[in-house]
């Protein structure tokens, strides 16, 4: 071996190369969770094709006691279980890294590199000897390599074993069979391989009370807690599991205990147009309703978004963004629906957007979206993405304030109508742009109105009068301004040293950005960061830009959509906002962000206040 | 165009229904459609049906798409909430509304352009999904608002006002509704209120997807020689299979009808449809027979009207979804939010 073997404890990246549909997912997750049970944070990510079975798939686990949860890039150890991608997988290992493979069928020496450590176990042969059933041979091969890794990485066997006990509680046969496979792999590695290798996991106390869950499940749960009772949807990657989770949680939490009947309704529509139509119909009729979709669905729903905006009907849309345009990269991540959501539909429309950064915020912001939609009587978009949505991640535990009550907004009641309160559906009574509405069936003779996408006067009567149109548009603008103070506030993080450089980012970029800030600081580059969490942008966002000489806008799309939105809404000098763009479909990394910012500052010859010249400037 | 308020004039001796309402209480804004439009006759039939059935107007939600026909819900049931949605998408909006509150009456109004072209998918899926609604298509075979183009229900060989001959095959929405699972399918003619009003009444009382295709001539663009949806053509080719009477549960007047010529269909809510046969041995309980009959008669140039099919045993969407009886939009926080303890338990499973 020409390169020293990598030696790292609680800080490395291990990657599993598998075949889609081979049952490896649960084994790989078992491995990741076993590390968490040892108190060491991990950041797992799936890299998978748009295919059911047969194509290559990878699962990456970043082990980071420091707690960095963004993608790191690189790979210290490859578990190469897919012959199809062998050459690519072997080439991906960092110099000094490790290759783990199934040595049942010997590969020629030319297939290996001389700067890595090769670790072979005859997994197929062992499984063939142990199991008769073909499916068992496949599934337990996966568990077996997890067992071997426990030994190689010096992990606690009991952590993984306990996980299997928890996972299959009540199914003793499964527990026994899985633990047996785990033990077979573990014992073989102990006996035949140099355990431990240079990569090790040591018990720590860095996980705390955090949970590991994927963002889509969290969105589904958030919809339950947010009071959604109606979901109209159409399956599309990567958003499908939002509704699947909603359905599952509804069955658990929303079934009438007396008669088993559902306190919710979920309809798989014939297409995205129908799904948003159902949401709008339900919202109009006073139910909290939502849909989940991705970029192509957003495109199809545009006309309805305009109707809901103009007719002022509450609706919640969870958009789990993926590679675009067109069919794009359906199983890869991007943040490229920002503009198509912010200004969705023809004409002068503006929509409220929320930007969760992780699964916790997928839960909390989805729940909040229903309050906002009813308060503002308008569509509210939760802009998640594949990286947050389909990957499990460590996040704060879900919490809920039991004293919280749903904000149903300005609903005029039977009693108010009966008391003679003036009801003008589009009348701006309070000066905040938000009118009062009534729900069908409220009163026999008062408060009924006709909802339409055409222009109307403040009393909802059809009108083509210019003054009525202008009144309406100005009121909608006032309402949008009101929303500025209702959406979640941005999160400001000041640099340790004074600086006139800022960074704005949002959503799934957050973990990489946090780490990038630390990397830059280590190099003497200090940046203040602002994570926007909602649109319309609050005044704080514009103030942040105004107070700095240069602001980097970090996002995961090709055309700098967040930057465009800031320029457009804040009337900001474009020169002040510097693009940092990542859009190859993989999650952005701290290395990428830090490198781009350092390079740009070097090009601009900008030195941080009171700091010596940076090392990266050379 | 500005909204026109209808004068509130009422004769002192105007008849009142069991709720104390007059017909005027079921009217809406003044129609802005062309004088003589068949759609206005349909609006009048809706008013009459709701008045006769003692329906509380505010317990009706009326939804439509885009087009002449879709404007009409503004012209009846002024104390009902209405929704003029987007072209062809009324069925999904209505479905959502019905999901939110199963305890209102849902009336969907659409046109042949709205339902047979852009909206044919949503029409189909609302039928197969079993949405409890009355879906009325005001069918004139032409696009009125864009001034005279053929719609997808225009018969092959029929002529437009400008003399253009339609080369495409027509879509028969009644046949489609039969195939797709509607449990109440009827066809009528806007010029025949005697037939149409009871059909609407039967549909409103039906506990499932009820579809009525109403031939409604467009006086401006499709009421000329060569049109198969003109008043004259429909009157000449109308082949009624039955006449319908709707008997409410509270009424005890069944004995007043002569036995032998009736078919009696009890609906979910206890109301009874009395079908008086008109000249043919027609079985409205036979879905496949109904489809065949429609096709046979259509080939002969006849427009079959009446109650074509009814099945009172079918389940609606809410029954299929097993939802609670209480309207979902009236469930309070306590029924909806599982609370913090449930979250703590969930958190424990995610570590």
Interface residues (C-beta under 8 A of the other chain):
Chain A: X36 X209 X210 X211 X212 X213 X221 X224 X225 X227 X229 X230 X232 X253 X254 X256 X259 X260 X261 X262 X263 X264 X265 X266 X267 X269 X270 X271 X273 X274 X275 X276 X277 X278 X279 X280 X281 X282 X283 X284 X285 X286 X287 X289 X303 X304 X307 X397 X398 X399 X400 X401 X402 X405 X406 X438 X439 X440 X441 X442 X443 X444 X445 X448 X449 X450 X451 X452 X453 X454 X457 X461 X462 X463 X464 X465
Chain B: X1 X2 X3 X29 X56 X57 X58 X59 X61 X63 X73 X74 X78 X79 X80 X81 X82 X83 X84 X85 X86 X89 X91 X92 X93 X94 X95 X96 X97 X98 X99 X100 X101 X103 X104 X121 X122 X124 X125 X129 X317 X318 X321 X322 X323 X324 X325 X328 X329 X330 X331 X333 X335 X336 X337 X338 X339 X340 X342 X343 X344 X346 X347 X350 X351
